[in-house]
Amino acid sequence: MSERKILLVDDVDYTRQLLRNNIMAIYNTTNLKPRKFTFFNANKASAAMDLFSLQMPSIVFLDIELPDASGLELLKKFKALKPDCFIVMVSGVSTLENVKESIRCGAATFIVKPFTGDKILAAMQLYERYIAI
């Protein structure tokens, strides 16, 4: 069983906890390949940048609106440091501009808040296909 590092970046603690719980439930109840995950949490861009640089996660769930910087700017920095990182943008502000800019800057997918378990499942299935390539 391979270990994957996941960085959860959102200024709301409940959102980070909900993401973690959904990911764990998905791998416990679906036919996705069992994996061991180590989760890292950040509530602002500066902490996320520090954790990303230290841990080099495989997956990032990244909010666009953070208290100290734009998640879109952080996305660009993460992709510059680790181009193969699988980044899922998560935002309550799902304008066409935000979605297009996220994908243009290297995000694998975009999830609108409030999200459902099905949206997280779809993102993780996409991740599984991505690492299989």
MODELLER restraints for C-alpha pairs under 7 A, 6 or more apart:
rsr = mdl.restraints
at = mdl.atoms
rsr.add(forms.Gaussian(group=physical.xy_distance, feature=features.Distance(at['CA:1:A'], at['CA:34:A']), mean=6.63, stdev=0.5))
rsr.add(forms.Gaussian(group=physical.xy_distance, feature=features.Distance(at['CA:1:A'], at['CA:35:A']), mean=5.50, stdev=0.5))
rsr.add(forms.Gaussian(group=physical.xy_distance, feature=features.Distance(at['CA:1:A'], at['CA:36:A']), mean=6.58, stdev=0.5))
rsr.add(forms.Gaussian(group=physical.xy_distance, feature=features.Distance(at['CA:2:A'], at['CA:35:A']), mean=5.70, stdev=0.5))
rsr.add(forms.Gaussian(group=physical.xy_distance, feature=features.Distance(at['CA:2:A'], at['CA:36:A']), mean=6.19, stdev=0.5))
rsr.add(forms.Gaussian(group=physical.xy_distance, feature=features.Distance(at['CA:3:A'], at['CA:35:A']), mean=6.12, stdev=0.5))
rsr.add(forms.Gaussian(group=physical.xy_distance, feature=features.Distance(at['CA:3:A'], at['CA:36:A']), mean=4.61, stdev=0.5))
rsr.add(forms.Gaussian(group=physical.xy_distance, feature=features.Distance(at['CA:3:A'], at['CA:37:A']), mean=5.53, stdev=0.5))
rsr.add(forms.Gaussian(group=physical.xy_distance, feature=features.Distance(at['CA:4:A'], at['CA:36:A']), mean=6.24, stdev=0.5))
rsr.add(forms.Gaussian(group=physical.xy_distance, feature=features.Distance(at['CA:4:A'], at['CA:37:A']), mean=4.86, stdev=0.5))
rsr.add(forms.Gaussian(group=physical.xy_distance, feature=features.Distance(at['CA:4:A'], at['CA:38:A']), mean=6.28, stdev=0.5))
rsr.add(forms.Gaussian(group=physical.xy_distance, feature=features.Distance(at['CA:4:A'], at['CA:58:A']), mean=6.05, stdev=0.5))
rsr.add(forms.Gaussian(group=physical.xy_distance, feature=features.Distance(at['CA:5:A'], at['CA:37:A']), mean=5.73, stdev=0.5))
rsr.add(forms.Gaussian(group=physical.xy_distance, feature=features.Distance(at['CA:5:A'], at['CA:38:A']), mean=4.85, stdev=0.5))
rsr.add(forms.Gaussian(group=physical.xy_distance, feature=features.Distance(at['CA:5:A'], at['CA:39:A']), mean=5.98, stdev=0.5))
rsr.add(forms.Gaussian(group=physical.xy_distance, feature=features.Distance(at['CA:5:A'], at['CA:57:A']), mean=4.60, stdev=0.5))
rsr.add(forms.Gaussian(group=physical.xy_distance, feature=features.Distance(at['CA:5:A'], at['CA:58:A']), mean=5.47, stdev=0.5))
rsr.add(forms.Gaussian(group=physical.xy_distance, feature=features.Distance(at['CA:5:A'], at['CA:59:A']), mean=6.56, stdev=0.5))
rsr.add(forms.Gaussian(group=physical.xy_distance, feature=features.Distance(at['CA:6:A'], at['CA:37:A']), mean=6.84, stdev=0.5))
rsr.add(forms.Gaussian(group=physical.xy_distance, feature=features.Distance(at['CA:6:A'], at['CA:38:A']), mean=6.17, stdev=0.5))
rsr.add(forms.Gaussian(group=physical.xy_distance, feature=features.Distance(at['CA:6:A'], at['CA:39:A']), mean=4.91, stdev=0.5))
rsr.add(forms.Gaussian(group=physical.xy_distance, feature=features.Distance(at['CA:6:A'], at['CA:40:A']), mean=6.18, stdev=0.5))
rsr.add(forms.Gaussian(group=physical.xy_distance, feature=features.Distance(at['CA:6:A'], at['CA:57:A']), mean=5.48, stdev=0.5))
rsr.add(forms.Gaussian(group=physical.xy_distance, feature=features.Distance(at['CA:6:A'], at['CA:58:A']), mean=6.17, stdev=0.5))
rsr.add(forms.Gaussian(group=physical.xy_distance, feature=features.Distance(at['CA:6:A'], at['CA:59:A']), mean=4.83, stdev=0.5))
rsr.add(forms.Gaussian(group=physical.xy_distance, feature=features.Distance(at['CA:6:A'], at['CA:60:A']), mean=5.67, stdev=0.5))
rsr.add(forms.Gaussian(group=physical.xy_distance, feature=features.Distance(at['CA:7:A'], at['CA:39:A']), mean=5.92, stdev=0.5))
rsr.add(forms.Gaussian(group=physical.xy_distance, feature=features.Distance(at['CA:7:A'], at['CA:40:A']), mean=4.75, stdev=0.5))
rsr.add(forms.Gaussian(group=physical.xy_distance, feature=features.Distance(at['CA:7:A'], at['CA:41:A']), mean=5.86, stdev=0.5))
rsr.add(forms.Gaussian(group=physical.xy_distance, feature=features.Distance(at['CA:7:A'], at['CA:57:A']), mean=6.25, stdev=0.5))
rsr.add(forms.Gaussian(group=physical.xy_distance, feature=features.Distance(at['CA:7:A'], at['CA:59:A']), mean=6.36, stdev=0.5))
rsr.add(forms.Gaussian(group=physical.xy_distance, feature=features.Distance(at['CA:7:A'], at['CA:60:A']), mean=4.70, stdev=0.5))
rsr.add(forms.Gaussian(group=physical.xy_distance, feature=features.Distance(at['CA:7:A'], at['CA:61:A']), mean=6.37, stdev=0.5))
rsr.add(forms.Gaussian(group=physical.xy_distance, feature=features.Distance(at['CA:8:A'], at['CA:16:A']), mean=5.90, stdev=0.5))
rsr.add(forms.Gaussian(group=physical.xy_distance, feature=features.Distance(at['CA:8:A'], at['CA:40:A']), mean=6.15, stdev=0.5))
rsr.add(forms.Gaussian(group=physical.xy_distance, feature=features.Distance(at['CA:8:A'], at['CA:41:A']), mean=4.93, stdev=0.5))
rsr.add(forms.Gaussian(group=physical.xy_distance, feature=features.Distance(at['CA:8:A'], at['CA:42:A']), mean=6.32, stdev=0.5))
rsr.add(forms.Gaussian(group=physical.xy_distance, feature=features.Distance(at['CA:8:A'], at['CA:60:A']), mean=5.93, stdev=0.5))
rsr.add(forms.Gaussian(group=physical.xy_distance, feature=features.Distance(at['CA:8:A'], at['CA:61:A']), mean=5.00, stdev=0.5))
rsr.add(forms.Gaussian(group=physical.xy_distance, feature=features.Distance(at['CA:8:A'], at['CA:62:A']), mean=6.41, stdev=0.5))
rsr.add(forms.Gaussian(group=physical.xy_distance, feature=features.Distance(at['CA:9:A'], at['CA:41:A']), mean=6.04, stdev=0.5))
rsr.add(forms.Gaussian(group=physical.xy_distance, feature=features.Distance(at['CA:9:A'], at['CA:42:A']), mean=4.85, stdev=0.5))
rsr.add(forms.Gaussian(group=physical.xy_distance, feature=features.Distance(at['CA:9:A'], at['CA:43:A']), mean=5.82, stdev=0.5))
rsr.add(forms.Gaussian(group=physical.xy_distance, feature=features.Distance(at['CA:9:A'], at['CA:44:A']), mean=6.98, stdev=0.5))
rsr.add(forms.Gaussian(group=physical.xy_distance, feature=features.Distance(at['CA:9:A'], at['CA:48:A']), mean=6.45, stdev=0.5))
rsr.add(forms.Gaussian(group=physical.xy_distance, feature=features.Distance(at['CA:9:A'], at['CA:61:A']), mean=6.03, stdev=0.5))
rsr.add(forms.Gaussian(group=physical.xy_distance, feature=features.Distance(at['CA:9:A'], at['CA:62:A']), mean=4.87, stdev=0.5))
rsr.add(forms.Gaussian(group=physical.xy_distance, feature=features.Distance(at['CA:9:A'], at['CA:63:A']), mean=6.01, stdev=0.5))
rsr.add(forms.Gaussian(group=physical.xy_distance, feature=features.Distance(at['CA:10:A'], at['CA:16:A']), mean=6.21, stdev=0.5))
rsr.add(forms.Gaussian(group=physical.xy_distance, feature=features.Distance(at['CA:10:A'], at['CA:42:A']), mean=6.50, stdev=0.5))
rsr.add(forms.Gaussian(group=physical.xy_distance, feature=features.Distance(at['CA:10:A'], at['CA:43:A']), mean=5.04, stdev=0.5))
rsr.add(forms.Gaussian(group=physical.xy_distance, feature=features.Distance(at['CA:10:A'], at['CA:44:A']), mean=6.80, stdev=0.5))
rsr.add(forms.Gaussian(group=physical.xy_distance, feature=features.Distance(at['CA:10:A'], at['CA:62:A']), mean=6.53, stdev=0.5))
rsr.add(forms.Gaussian(group=physical.xy_distance, feature=features.Distance(at['CA:10:A'], at['CA:63:A']), mean=5.23, stdev=0.5))
rsr.add(forms.Gaussian(group=physical.xy_distance, feature=features.Distance(at['CA:10:A'], at['CA:66:A']), mean=6.82, stdev=0.5))
rsr.add(forms.Gaussian(group=physical.xy_distance, feature=features.Distance(at['CA:11:A'], at['CA:43:A']), mean=4.09, stdev=0.5))
rsr.add(forms.Gaussian(group=physical.xy_distance, feature=features.Distance(at['CA:11:A'], at['CA:44:A']), mean=5.90, stdev=0.5))
rsr.add(forms.Gaussian(group=physical.xy_distance, feature=features.Distance(at['CA:11:A'], at['CA:66:A']), mean=6.06, stdev=0.5))
rsr.add(forms.Gaussian(group=physical.xy_distance, feature=features.Distance(at['CA:12:A'], at['CA:43:A']), mean=6.78, stdev=0.5))
rsr.add(forms.Gaussian(group=physical.xy_distance, feature=features.Distance(at['CA:22:A'], at['CA:117:A']), mean=5.97, stdev=0.5))
rsr.add(forms.Gaussian(group=physical.xy_distance, feature=features.Distance(at['CA:22:A'], at['CA:120:A']), mean=6.91, stdev=0.5))
rsr.add(forms.Gaussian(group=physical.xy_distance, feature=features.Distance(at['CA:23:A'], at['CA:120:A']), mean=6.94, stdev=0.5))
rsr.add(forms.Gaussian(group=physical.xy_distance, feature=features.Distance(at['CA:26:A'], at['CA:121:A']), mean=6.40, stdev=0.5))
rsr.add(forms.Gaussian(group=physical.xy_distance, feature=features.Distance(at['CA:27:A'], at['CA:34:A']), mean=6.09, stdev=0.5))
rsr.add(forms.Gaussian(group=physical.xy_distance, feature=features.Distance(at['CA:42:A'], at['CA:48:A']), mean=5.11, stdev=0.5))
rsr.add(forms.Gaussian(group=physical.xy_distance, feature=features.Distance(at['CA:44:A'], at['CA:66:A']), mean=5.66, stdev=0.5))
rsr.add(forms.Gaussian(group=physical.xy_distance, feature=features.Distance(at['CA:44:A'], at['CA:67:A']), mean=6.08, stdev=0.5))
rsr.add(forms.Gaussian(group=physical.xy_distance, feature=features.Distance(at['CA:44:A'], at['CA:68:A']), mean=6.20, stdev=0.5))
rsr.add(forms.Gaussian(group=physical.xy_distance, feature=features.Distance(at['CA:45:A'], at['CA:66:A']), mean=6.44, stdev=0.5))
rsr.add(forms.Gaussian(group=physical.xy_distance, feature=features.Distance(at['CA:45:A'], at['CA:68:A']), mean=6.04, stdev=0.5))
rsr.add(forms.Gaussian(group=physical.xy_distance, feature=features.Distance(at['CA:45:A'], at['CA:69:A']), mean=5.81, stdev=0.5))
rsr.add(forms.Gaussian(group=physical.xy_distance, feature=features.Distance(at['CA:45:A'], at['CA:74:A']), mean=6.90, stdev=0.5))
rsr.add(forms.Gaussian(group=physical.xy_distance, feature=features.Distance(at['CA:58:A'], at['CA:85:A']), mean=5.25, stdev=0.5))
rsr.add(forms.Gaussian(group=physical.xy_distance, feature=features.Distance(at['CA:58:A'], at['CA:86:A']), mean=6.17, stdev=0.5))
rsr.add(forms.Gaussian(group=physical.xy_distance, feature=features.Distance(at['CA:59:A'], at['CA:85:A']), mean=5.93, stdev=0.5))
rsr.add(forms.Gaussian(group=physical.xy_distance, feature=features.Distance(at['CA:59:A'], at['CA:86:A']), mean=4.78, stdev=0.5))
rsr.add(forms.Gaussian(group=physical.xy_distance, feature=features.Distance(at['CA:59:A'], at['CA:87:A']), mean=5.75, stdev=0.5))
rsr.add(forms.Gaussian(group=physical.xy_distance, feature=features.Distance(at['CA:60:A'], at['CA:86:A']), mean=6.37, stdev=0.5))
rsr.add(forms.Gaussian(group=physical.xy_distance, feature=features.Distance(at['CA:60:A'], at['CA:87:A']), mean=4.74, stdev=0.5))
rsr.add(forms.Gaussian(group=physical.xy_distance, feature=features.Distance(at['CA:60:A'], at['CA:88:A']), mean=6.07, stdev=0.5))
rsr.add(forms.Gaussian(group=physical.xy_distance, feature=features.Distance(at['CA:61:A'], at['CA:87:A']), mean=6.01, stdev=0.5))
rsr.add(forms.Gaussian(group=physical.xy_distance, feature=features.Distance(at['CA:61:A'], at['CA:88:A']), mean=4.75, stdev=0.5))
rsr.add(forms.Gaussian(group=physical.xy_distance, feature=features.Distance(at['CA:61:A'], at['CA:89:A']), mean=5.86, stdev=0.5))
rsr.add(forms.Gaussian(group=physical.xy_distance, feature=features.Distance(at['CA:61:A'], at['CA:90:A']), mean=6.50, stdev=0.5))
rsr.add(forms.Gaussian(group=physical.xy_distance, feature=features.Distance(at['CA:62:A'], at['CA:71:A']), mean=6.44, stdev=0.5))
rsr.add(forms.Gaussian(group=physical.xy_distance, feature=features.Distance(at['CA:62:A'], at['CA:88:A']), mean=6.10, stdev=0.5))
rsr.add(forms.Gaussian(group=physical.xy_distance, feature=features.Distance(at['CA:62:A'], at['CA:89:A']), mean=4.83, stdev=0.5))
rsr.add(forms.Gaussian(group=physical.xy_distance, feature=features.Distance(at['CA:62:A'], at['CA:90:A']), mean=5.62, stdev=0.5))
rsr.add(forms.Gaussian(group=physical.xy_distance, feature=features.Distance(at['CA:63:A'], at['CA:71:A']), mean=5.76, stdev=0.5))
rsr.add(forms.Gaussian(group=physical.xy_distance, feature=features.Distance(at['CA:63:A'], at['CA:89:A']), mean=5.84, stdev=0.5))
rsr.add(forms.Gaussian(group=physical.xy_distance, feature=features.Distance(at['CA:63:A'], at['CA:90:A']), mean=4.69, stdev=0.5))
rsr.add(forms.Gaussian(group=physical.xy_distance, feature=features.Distance(at['CA:63:A'], at['CA:91:A']), mean=5.38, stdev=0.5))
rsr.add(forms.Gaussian(group=physical.xy_distance, feature=features.Distance(at['CA:64:A'], at['CA:70:A']), mean=5.76, stdev=0.5))
rsr.add(forms.Gaussian(group=physical.xy_distance, feature=features.Distance(at['CA:64:A'], at['CA:71:A']), mean=3.95, stdev=0.5))
rsr.add(forms.Gaussian(group=physical.xy_distance, feature=features.Distance(at['CA:64:A'], at['CA:72:A']), mean=5.95, stdev=0.5))
rsr.add(forms.Gaussian(group=physical.xy_distance, feature=features.Distance(at['CA:64:A'], at['CA:89:A']), mean=6.81, stdev=0.5))
rsr.add(forms.Gaussian(group=physical.xy_distance, feature=features.Distance(at['CA:64:A'], at['CA:90:A']), mean=6.64, stdev=0.5))
rsr.add(forms.Gaussian(group=physical.xy_distance, feature=features.Distance(at['CA:64:A'], at['CA:91:A']), mean=5.72, stdev=0.5))
rsr.add(forms.Gaussian(group=physical.xy_distance, feature=features.Distance(at['CA:65:A'], at['CA:71:A']), mean=5.97, stdev=0.5))
rsr.add(forms.Gaussian(group=physical.xy_distance, feature=features.Distance(at['CA:72:A'], at['CA:102:A']), mean=6.45, stdev=0.5))
rsr.add(forms.Gaussian(group=physical.xy_distance, feature=features.Distance(at['CA:75:A'], at['CA:105:A']), mean=6.94, stdev=0.5))
rsr.add(forms.Gaussian(group=physical.xy_distance, feature=features.Distance(at['CA:76:A'], at['CA:105:A']), mean=6.02, stdev=0.5))
rsr.add(forms.Gaussian(group=physical.xy_distance, feature=features.Distance(at['CA:79:A'], at['CA:85:A']), mean=6.67, stdev=0.5))
rsr.add(forms.Gaussian(group=physical.xy_distance, feature=features.Distance(at['CA:79:A'], at['CA:106:A']), mean=6.79, stdev=0.5))
rsr.add(forms.Gaussian(group=physical.xy_distance, feature=features.Distance(at['CA:86:A'], at['CA:108:A']), mean=6.08, stdev=0.5))
rsr.add(forms.Gaussian(group=physical.xy_distance, feature=features.Distance(at['CA:86:A'], at['CA:127:A']), mean=6.88, stdev=0.5))
rsr.add(forms.Gaussian(group=physical.xy_distance, feature=features.Distance(at['CA:87:A'], at['CA:107:A']), mean=4.95, stdev=0.5))
rsr.add(forms.Gaussian(group=physical.xy_distance, feature=features.Distance(at['CA:87:A'], at['CA:108:A']), mean=5.54, stdev=0.5))
rsr.add(forms.Gaussian(group=physical.xy_distance, feature=features.Distance(at['CA:88:A'], at['CA:107:A']), mean=5.84, stdev=0.5))
rsr.add(forms.Gaussian(group=physical.xy_distance, feature=features.Distance(at['CA:88:A'], at['CA:108:A']), mean=5.82, stdev=0.5))
rsr.add(forms.Gaussian(group=physical.xy_distance, feature=features.Distance(at['CA:88:A'], at['CA:109:A']), mean=5.16, stdev=0.5))
rsr.add(forms.Gaussian(group=physical.xy_distance, feature=features.Distance(at['CA:88:A'], at['CA:110:A']), mean=5.68, stdev=0.5))
rsr.add(forms.Gaussian(group=physical.xy_distance, feature=features.Distance(at['CA:89:A'], at['CA:102:A']), mean=6.99, stdev=0.5))
rsr.add(forms.Gaussian(group=physical.xy_distance, feature=features.Distance(at['CA:89:A'], at['CA:107:A']), mean=6.51, stdev=0.5))
rsr.add(forms.Gaussian(group=physical.xy_distance, feature=features.Distance(at['CA:89:A'], at['CA:109:A']), mean=6.40, stdev=0.5))
rsr.add(forms.Gaussian(group=physical.xy_distance, feature=features.Distance(at['CA:89:A'], at['CA:110:A']), mean=4.70, stdev=0.5))
rsr.add(forms.Gaussian(group=physical.xy_distance, feature=features.Distance(at['CA:89:A'], at['CA:111:A']), mean=6.12, stdev=0.5))
rsr.add(forms.Gaussian(group=physical.xy_distance, feature=features.Distance(at['CA:90:A'], at['CA:110:A']), mean=5.93, stdev=0.5))
rsr.add(forms.Gaussian(group=physical.xy_distance, feature=features.Distance(at['CA:90:A'], at['CA:111:A']), mean=4.80, stdev=0.5))
rsr.add(forms.Gaussian(group=physical.xy_distance, feature=features.Distance(at['CA:90:A'], at['CA:112:A']), mean=5.82, stdev=0.5))
rsr.add(forms.Gaussian(group=physical.xy_distance, feature=features.Distance(at['CA:90:A'], at['CA:113:A']), mean=6.64, stdev=0.5))
rsr.add(forms.Gaussian(group=physical.xy_distance, feature=features.Distance(at['CA:91:A'], at['CA:111:A']), mean=6.58, stdev=0.5))
rsr.add(forms.Gaussian(group=physical.xy_distance, feature=features.Distance(at['CA:91:A'], at['CA:112:A']), mean=5.21, stdev=0.5))
rsr.add(forms.Gaussian(group=physical.xy_distance, feature=features.Distance(at['CA:91:A'], at['CA:113:A']), mean=5.45, stdev=0.5))
rsr.add(forms.Gaussian(group=physical.xy_distance, feature=features.Distance(at['CA:92:A'], at['CA:112:A']), mean=5.52, stdev=0.5))
rsr.add(forms.Gaussian(group=physical.xy_distance, feature=features.Distance(at['CA:92:A'], at['CA:113:A']), mean=4.50, stdev=0.5))
rsr.add(forms.Gaussian(group=physical.xy_distance, feature=features.Distance(at['CA:92:A'], at['CA:114:A']), mean=6.81, stdev=0.5))
rsr.add(forms.Gaussian(group=physical.xy_distance, feature=features.Distance(at['CA:94:A'], at['CA:112:A']), mean=6.06, stdev=0.5))
rsr.add(forms.Gaussian(group=physical.xy_distance, feature=features.Distance(at['CA:99:A'], at['CA:110:A']), mean=6.51, stdev=0.5))
rsr.add(forms.Gaussian(group=physical.xy_distance, feature=features.Distance(at['CA:103:A'], at['CA:109:A']), mean=6.84, stdev=0.5))
rsr.add(forms.Gaussian(group=physical.xy_distance, feature=features.Distance(at['CA:109:A'], at['CA:123:A']), mean=6.96, stdev=0.5))
rsr.add(forms.Gaussian(group=physical.xy_distance, feature=features.Distance(at['CA:111:A'], at['CA:119:A']), mean=6.75, stdev=0.5))
